[in-house]
């Protein structure tokens, strides 16, 4: 479920706090169920009632990075760097934002600008990538993700009141650090709910899809992201479909050409001339997100909201 002109935030989000800050468990959020007979409301804890033994639930094991780092521009002005996506050549796609409760990106940056980072690290802006992103070369000792784990904090936005630890931005499936923001379609799952699903015969199968920063702005193409589908997961989905069962991605719908990333890590979609984007939105912690268990075209679909 994505935000549109008629979209209204639930009260717990309009107040600027994630649901758990108001005493609402992650799996207690609302669930909109749609099938051929219409739509009805449920709770995410009811998910097991809409799945059958033998159905395959595909989940994303990507973990959220502490991807926001304080920096300093050449004129001494403070800036916050959002690390979005590791590129093929080792550079990063980054976004620069003013410090504090900024509602938009820095608009006066230029190619060649050097941004100082904590502990003597720095990045150099190489080229603009759209209206708010920059391709940047990062000068840091060791792996950038390890650096972020020490000097970074979770990306946060003006709508969210207060600050929250990195653990608040992780799903129960998080194992592989790489997402700039929580792959939040898996956010409503709890350990108890997953246990109940497995006990009911639902098969849990992992993929890893590293999400970039947030939703694209109006007119901005979505970003390429790193996708890995393990061979056993691919085999489970293939077997389930051939047996008439449903494969139900909780991370995002499996891409139509998912075999391109089978058994290896690859950018999604595969690079094409004139095409630089492909993915669905990357949800934000505390925002509504599209969790879409789906099977055949006639299968029941569910969305968490």
C-alpha positions, 0 to 999 in steps of 0.5 A: 500500500503506497501513499496517494492523494486520499491516503490518511496516516493512522492515528499512531503515525500521525502523532509522530510515533511508531506504533510500538511507542504507543503500546501497539505490538508490531503484529497488532497493526491492521490488515486489509484483505481483498479477494473476489468477494470484496475487502475486509479489515483484520489484524496482522495476527490473523495472517495465518487464517489466510494462508494454507499448509504448504504455502511458501512465504518469502521473507527478506533477510536484509538488515537495516544499516545505521546509514545517516552520518553527520558531515561537514561541507567545505565552507564548514556548514553541517550536513547529514549524509544518507548512504543509500546504495553500494554501486557496482564500482565501489562508489555509493549513492548518497543523499545530502540533507540539512541537519535537524528536522529537514524536509528535503535534500541539500540543493546547492551541492556540486560535483567535486565537493568534498564532505568531511566525515567523523574519524577522518573519513570523507566522501567526494561527490562525483556526479548527480544522479537525479534531483537529490542523489549523488554518486560519491567516492567514499574514503574510509578505512575498511568496509563502509558498512562497518564504518556506519555501524560505528559512526552512523545512526538510523535514517529518520525523517521530520514526521517521526518524533524523537529518536529510536535505536537501530533495533527499532528499524529491524525486522525479525528476519534481519540477518544481512546488513545492507538496507538504507532503511527498513525493508518494512513490508516485513515489519509487522511480523513478530517471533510469535506470529512466525512460530505460529505460521511454521507450526501451521505448515506455512513454509518460510523461505529467505531472499535478500533484497537491500532497500535504498532510501525511502520512496521516490519523490514525484517524477523520480524513478525508483532505485536499483537494489541488490537482490539475492535468491538462494537456490533452495528458495527458488526450488521451493517457490517452483515446487509450490507453484507446480503443486498448486500452492501459493508463494507469498512474498512478504518482502515485495512481490518476487520480480517476474525475472527472478531467475536473474538473481537465483543463487547469486547477488545481483543488481535488480533489475539487470542493467538495461540500456537507458534504464537505471531503476526497477524496484518498488518502494522501500518503506520507512519504519512506522509508515504503511507498507505493502506486504502482499502475500499473493499466489496465482492471479485468483489467489487472495491477497493481503496488505498490511496497513 
